[in-house]
Amino acid sequence: MMPSTRILVDADACPVKEEIYRVAYRLSVPVVVVSNAHLRIPVHPLITRVVVDDGFDAADDWIVTQVDAAALVITADILLADRCLKAGAAAVIAPNGRPFTSSSIGNAVAVRAIMSDLRAGGDRIGGPPPFAKEDRSRFLSALDAAIVRVQRSVGG
């Protein structure tokens, strides 16, 4: 039996949860909201919550164990995106709408490592740009397109 399409959300710092819920309702796609702390979620049969312990990478580890060819993962965490792609996720999308792909993830991991080294060395470098309205719009388009593509490939 083919797995059914679903969305796994790395939810602790996700700024697009409401958008994910709206798309899920419209397209009847289940959502699993994964966090280290109890987050409020809508009371709806398509939305479930998983609260993991507060161990380092506990939410990431749980998400990776659930990944298959029908799973869409929403995360800003580059290392989690890399793990999910390697585990066979159908798609991994950042909250700003940028897809992580097998061809782009290597560069993203390398840039992350360089920035981390610079910060550790005391260099003052800015973080990511503030989340903008255009990011929200780009995310909605990317999520819609990914769901349609996955549903076609896995049949549901």
Secondary structure, 3 states (H helix, E strand, C coil): CCCCCEEEEECCCCCCHHHHHHHHHHHCCCEEEEECCCCCCCCCCCEEEEECCCCCCHHHHHHHHHCCCCEEEECCCHHHHHHHHHCCCCEEECCCCCEECCCCHHHHHHHHHHHHHHHHCCCCCCCCCCCCHHHHHHHHHHHHHHHHHHHHHHCC
